[in-house]
């Protein structure tokens, strides 16, 4: 796992643990979609 991917994992995990779970999930989806376009 690259340091960049590891950082993304930390961000994603932090978002999941946030109180606004649905908003966090959406934010994570948008983040990943922008970082890893198909």
N, CA, C and O atoms as a Maestro MAE file, in Angstrom:
{
 s_m_m2io_version
 :::
 2.0.0
}

f_m_ct {
 s_m_title
 :::
 protein
 m_atom[152] {
  # First column is atom index #
  i_m_mmod_type
  r_m_x_coord
  r_m_y_coord
  r_m_z_coord
  i_m_residue_number
  s_m_chain_name
  s_m_pdb_residue_name
  s_m_pdb_atom_name
  i_m_atomic_number
  :::
  1 25 0.849 -1.199 0.000 1 A "UNK " " N  " 7
  2 3 0.000 0.000 0.000 1 A "UNK " " CA " 6
  3 2 0.881 1.244 0.000 1 A "UNK " " C  " 6
  4 15 1.782 1.383 0.826 1 A "UNK " " O  " 8
  5 25 0.610 2.129 -0.923 2 A "UNK " " N  " 7
  6 3 1.425 3.340 -1.025 2 A "UNK " " CA " 6
  7 2 1.041 4.336 0.067 2 A "UNK " " C  " 6
  8 15 -0.079 4.296 0.576 2 A "UNK " " O  " 8
  9 25 1.957 5.221 0.425 3 A "UNK " " N  " 7
  10 3 1.649 6.241 1.446 3 A "UNK " " CA " 6
  11 2 0.413 7.057 1.069 3 A "UNK " " C  " 6
  12 15 -0.389 7.419 1.930 3 A "UNK " " O  " 8
  13 25 0.269 7.343 -0.237 4 A "UNK " " N  " 7
  14 3 -0.888 8.127 -0.670 4 A "UNK " " CA " 6
  15 2 -2.188 7.357 -0.414 4 A "UNK " " C  " 6
  16 15 -3.163 7.911 0.094 4 A "UNK " " O  " 8
  17 25 -2.182 6.082 -0.770 5 A "UNK " " N  " 7
  18 3 -3.371 5.258 -0.556 5 A "UNK " " CA " 6
  19 2 -3.660 5.133 0.934 5 A "UNK " " C  " 6
  20 15 -4.817 5.148 1.354 5 A "UNK " " O  " 8
  21 25 -2.610 5.012 1.720 6 A "UNK " " N  " 7
  22 3 -2.755 4.904 3.166 6 A "UNK " " CA " 6
  23 2 -3.406 6.171 3.728 6 A "UNK " " C  " 6
  24 15 -4.257 6.103 4.614 6 A "UNK " " O  " 8
  25 25 -2.995 7.320 3.202 7 A "UNK " " N  " 7
  26 3 -3.586 8.590 3.630 7 A "UNK " " CA " 6
  27 2 -5.053 8.627 3.252 7 A "UNK " " C  " 6
  28 15 -5.882 9.094 4.033 7 A "UNK " " O  " 8
  29 25 -5.388 8.140 2.062 8 A "UNK " " N  " 7
  30 3 -6.780 8.101 1.622 8 A "UNK " " CA " 6
  31 2 -7.596 7.216 2.551 8 A "UNK " " C  " 6
  32 15 -8.731 7.547 2.895 8 A "UNK " " O  " 8
  33 25 -7.014 6.086 2.957 9 A "UNK " " N  " 7
  34 3 -7.703 5.182 3.871 9 A "UNK " " CA " 6
  35 2 -7.994 5.878 5.199 9 A "UNK " " C  " 6
  36 15 -9.082 5.737 5.756 9 A "UNK " " O  " 8
  37 25 -7.009 6.632 5.702 10 A "UNK " " N  " 7
  38 3 -7.212 7.351 6.965 10 A "UNK " " CA " 6
  39 2 -8.334 8.369 6.839 10 A "UNK " " C  " 6
  40 15 -9.169 8.501 7.733 10 A "UNK " " O  " 8
  41 25 -8.347 9.089 5.716 11 A "UNK " " N  " 7
  42 3 -9.406 10.079 5.486 11 A "UNK " " CA " 6
  43 2 -10.760 9.384 5.420 11 A "UNK " " C  " 6
  44 15 -11.728 9.827 6.037 11 A "UNK " " O  " 8
  45 25 -10.815 8.299 4.671 12 A "UNK " " N  " 7
  46 3 -12.062 7.556 4.506 12 A "UNK " " CA " 6
  47 2 -12.566 7.030 5.848 12 A "UNK " " C  " 6
  48 15 -13.748 7.161 6.165 12 A "UNK " " O  " 8
  49 25 -11.667 6.435 6.634 13 A "UNK " " N  " 7
  50 3 -12.049 5.904 7.944 13 A "UNK " " CA " 6
  51 2 -12.526 7.003 8.880 13 A "UNK " " C  " 6
  52 15 -13.479 6.812 9.636 13 A "UNK " " O  " 8
  53 25 -11.870 8.143 8.832 14 A "UNK " " N  " 7
  54 3 -12.275 9.269 9.678 14 A "UNK " " CA " 6
  55 2 -13.671 9.753 9.279 14 A "UNK " " C  " 6
  56 15 -14.491 10.085 10.134 14 A "UNK " " O  " 8
  57 25 -13.925 9.789 7.976 15 A "UNK " " N  " 7
  58 3 -15.247 10.212 7.507 15 A "UNK " " CA " 6
  59 2 -16.323 9.229 7.953 15 A "UNK " " C  " 6
  60 15 -17.409 9.635 8.368 15 A "UNK " " O  " 8
  61 25 -16.022 7.943 7.867 16 A "UNK " " N  " 7
  62 3 -16.986 6.918 8.263 16 A "UNK " " CA " 6
  63 2 -17.330 7.069 9.750 16 A "UNK " " C  " 6
  64 15 -18.478 6.874 10.152 16 A "UNK " " O  " 8
  65 25 -16.331 7.414 10.555 17 A "UNK " " N  " 7
  66 3 -16.555 7.510 11.990 17 A "UNK " " CA " 6
  67 2 -17.225 8.809 12.417 17 A "UNK " " C  " 6
  68 15 -17.623 8.966 13.571 17 A "UNK " " O  " 8
  69 25 -17.346 9.744 11.467 18 A "UNK " " N  " 7
  70 3 -17.964 11.016 11.821 18 A "UNK " " CA " 6
  71 2 -19.436 10.833 12.162 18 A "UNK " " C  " 6
  72 15 -20.047 9.824 11.808 18 A "UNK " " O  " 8
  73 25 -19.993 11.812 12.847 19 A "UNK " " N  " 7
  74 3 -21.373 11.702 13.316 19 A "UNK " " CA " 6
  75 2 -22.378 11.717 12.166 19 A "UNK " " C  " 6
  76 15 -23.412 11.052 12.234 19 A "UNK " " O  " 8
  77 25 -22.080 12.464 11.126 20 A "UNK " " N  " 7
  78 3 -22.978 12.526 9.967 20 A "UNK " " CA " 6
  79 2 -22.571 11.437 8.985 20 A "UNK " " C  " 6
  80 15 -21.906 11.701 7.983 20 A "UNK " " O  " 8
  81 25 -22.981 10.213 9.287 21 A "UNK " " N  " 7
  82 3 -22.520 9.064 8.510 21 A "UNK " " CA " 6
  83 2 -22.900 9.172 7.043 21 A "UNK " " C  " 6
  84 15 -22.057 8.940 6.175 21 A "UNK " " O  " 8
  85 25 -24.131 9.514 6.746 22 A "UNK " " N  " 7
  86 3 -24.559 9.582 5.346 22 A "UNK " " CA " 6
  87 2 -23.798 10.664 4.598 22 A "UNK " " C  " 6
  88 15 -23.352 10.442 3.472 22 A "UNK " " O  " 8
  89 25 -23.646 11.831 5.210 23 A "UNK " " N  " 7
  90 3 -22.904 12.915 4.573 23 A "UNK " " CA " 6
  91 2 -21.448 12.500 4.366 23 A "UNK " " C  " 6
  92 15 -20.843 12.803 3.337 23 A "UNK " " O  " 8
  93 25 -20.902 11.806 5.351 24 A "UNK " " N  " 7
  94 3 -19.515 11.370 5.261 24 A "UNK " " CA " 6
  95 2 -19.341 10.350 4.141 24 A "UNK " " C  " 6
  96 15 -18.360 10.387 3.399 24 A "UNK " " O  " 8
  97 25 -20.294 9.452 4.031 25 A "UNK " " N  " 7
  98 3 -20.222 8.439 2.981 25 A "UNK " " CA " 6
  99 2 -20.267 9.100 1.608 25 A "UNK " " C  " 6
  100 15 -19.530 8.717 0.700 25 A "UNK " " O  " 8
  101 25 -21.130 10.085 1.467 26 A "UNK " " N  " 7
  102 3 -21.239 10.799 0.194 26 A "UNK " " CA " 6
  103 2 -19.951 11.557 -0.097 26 A "UNK " " C  " 6
  104 15 -19.460 11.552 -1.225 26 A "UNK " " O  " 8
  105 25 -19.407 12.210 0.930 27 A "UNK " " N  " 7
  106 3 -18.162 12.963 0.765 27 A "UNK " " CA " 6
  107 2 -17.033 12.018 0.362 27 A "UNK " " C  " 6
  108 15 -16.218 12.348 -0.498 27 A "UNK " " O  " 8
  109 25 -16.989 10.850 0.984 28 A "UNK " " N  " 7
  110 3 -15.955 9.873 0.654 28 A "UNK " " CA " 6
  111 2 -16.117 9.391 -0.783 28 A "UNK " " C  " 6
  112 15 -15.136 9.213 -1.507 28 A "UNK " " O  " 8
  113 25 -17.370 9.183 -1.185 29 A "UNK " " N  " 7
  114 3 -17.635 8.745 -2.559 29 A "UNK " " CA " 6
  115 2 -17.153 9.793 -3.557 29 A "UNK " " C  " 6
  116 15 -16.491 9.467 -4.543 29 A "UNK " " O  " 8
  117 25 -17.488 11.042 -3.293 30 A "UNK " " N  " 7
  118 3 -17.069 12.130 -4.175 30 A "UNK " " CA " 6
  119 2 -15.541 12.227 -4.203 30 A "UNK " " C  " 6
  120 15 -14.941 12.404 -5.263 30 A "UNK " " O  " 8
  121 25 -14.918 12.109 -3.017 31 A "UNK " " N  " 7
  122 3 -13.459 12.179 -2.916 31 A "UNK " " CA " 6
  123 2 -12.812 11.081 -3.754 31 A "UNK " " C  " 6
  124 15 -11.909 11.347 -4.548 31 A "UNK " " O  " 8
  125 25 -13.281 9.840 -3.574 32 A "UNK " " N  " 7
  126 3 -12.711 8.726 -4.318 32 A "UNK " " CA " 6
  127 2 -12.981 8.848 -5.808 32 A "UNK " " C  " 6
  128 15 -12.128 8.512 -6.629 32 A "UNK " " O  " 8
  129 25 -14.176 9.333 -6.157 33 A "UNK " " N  " 7
  130 3 -14.514 9.489 -7.572 33 A "UNK " " CA " 6
  131 2 -13.580 10.496 -8.238 33 A "UNK " " C  " 6
  132 15 -13.201 10.330 -9.397 33 A "UNK " " O  " 8
  133 25 -13.212 11.541 -7.496 34 A "UNK " " N  " 7
  134 3 -12.330 12.556 -8.070 34 A "UNK " " CA " 6
  135 2 -10.872 12.091 -8.091 34 A "UNK " " C  " 6
  136 15 -10.106 12.458 -8.982 34 A "UNK " " O  " 8
  137 25 -10.500 11.278 -7.099 35 A "UNK " " N  " 7
  138 3 -9.119 10.798 -7.033 35 A "UNK " " CA " 6
  139 2 -8.875 9.648 -8.001 35 A "UNK " " C  " 6
  140 15 -7.801 9.539 -8.591 35 A "UNK " " O  " 8
  141 25 -9.885 8.787 -8.160 36 A "UNK " " N  " 7
  142 3 -9.722 7.609 -9.002 36 A "UNK " " CA " 6
  143 2 -10.807 7.547 -10.069 36 A "UNK " " C  " 6
  144 15 -11.696 6.699 -9.996 36 A "UNK " " O  " 8
  145 25 -10.747 8.443 -11.070 37 A "UNK " " N  " 7
  146 3 -11.747 8.413 -12.133 37 A "UNK " " CA " 6
  147 2 -11.657 7.128 -12.946 37 A "UNK " " C  " 6
  148 15 -10.567 6.602 -13.171 37 A "UNK " " O  " 8
  149 25 -12.788 6.636 -13.376 38 A "UNK " " N  " 7
  150 3 -12.788 5.403 -14.173 38 A "UNK " " CA " 6
  151 2 -12.172 5.648 -15.541 38 A "UNK " " C  " 6
  152 15 -12.085 4.726 -16.353 38 A "UNK " " O  " 8
  :::
 }
 m_bond[151] {
  # First column is bond index #
  i_m_from
  i_m_to
  i_m_order
  :::
  1 1 2 1
  2 2 3 1
  3 3 4 2
  4 3 5 1
  5 5 6 1
  6 6 7 1
  7 7 8 2
  8 7 9 1
  9 9 10 1
  10 10 11 1
  11 11 12 2
  12 11 13 1
  13 13 14 1
  14 14 15 1
  15 15 16 2
  16 15 17 1
  17 17 18 1
  18 18 19 1
  19 19 20 2
  20 19 21 1
  21 21 22 1
  22 22 23 1
  23 23 24 2
  24 23 25 1
  25 25 26 1
  26 26 27 1
  27 27 28 2
  28 27 29 1
  29 29 30 1
  30 30 31 1
  31 31 32 2
  32 31 33 1
  33 33 34 1
  34 34 35 1
  35 35 36 2
  36 35 37 1
  37 37 38 1
  38 38 39 1
  39 39 40 2
  40 39 41 1
  41 41 42 1
  42 42 43 1
  43 43 44 2
  44 43 45 1
  45 45 46 1
  46 46 47 1
  47 47 48 2
  48 47 49 1
  49 49 50 1
  50 50 51 1
  51 51 52 2
  52 51 53 1
  53 53 54 1
  54 54 55 1
  55 55 56 2
  56 55 57 1
  57 57 58 1
  58 58 59 1
  59 59 60 2
  60 59 61 1
  61 61 62 1
  62 62 63 1
  63 63 64 2
  64 63 65 1
  65 65 66 1
  66 66 67 1
  67 67 68 2
  68 67 69 1
  69 69 70 1
  70 70 71 1
  71 71 72 2
  72 71 73 1
  73 73 74 1
  74 74 75 1
  75 75 76 2
  76 75 77 1
  77 77 78 1
  78 78 79 1
  79 79 80 2
  80 79 81 1
  81 81 82 1
  82 82 83 1
  83 83 84 2
  84 83 85 1
  85 85 86 1
  86 86 87 1
  87 87 88 2
  88 87 89 1
  89 89 90 1
  90 90 91 1
  91 91 92 2
  92 91 93 1
  93 93 94 1
  94 94 95 1
  95 95 96 2
  96 95 97 1
  97 97 98 1
  98 98 99 1
  99 99 100 2
  100 99 101 1
  101 101 102 1
  102 102 103 1
  103 103 104 2
  104 103 105 1
  105 105 106 1
  106 106 107 1
  107 107 108 2
  108 107 109 1
  109 109 110 1
  110 110 111 1
  111 111 112 2
  112 111 113 1
  113 113 114 1
  114 114 115 1
  115 115 116 2
  116 115 117 1
  117 117 118 1
  118 118 119 1
  119 119 120 2
  120 119 121 1
  121 121 122 1
  122 122 123 1
  123 123 124 2
  124 123 125 1
  125 125 126 1
  126 126 127 1
  127 127 128 2
  128 127 129 1
  129 129 130 1
  130 130 131 1
  131 131 132 2
  132 131 133 1
  133 133 134 1
  134 134 135 1
  135 135 136 2
  136 135 137 1
  137 137 138 1
  138 138 139 1
  139 139 140 2
  140 139 141 1
  141 141 142 1
  142 142 143 1
  143 143 144 2
  144 143 145 1
  145 145 146 1
  146 146 147 1
  147 147 148 2
  148 147 149 1
  149 149 150 1
  150 150 151 1
  151 151 152 2
  :::
 }
}
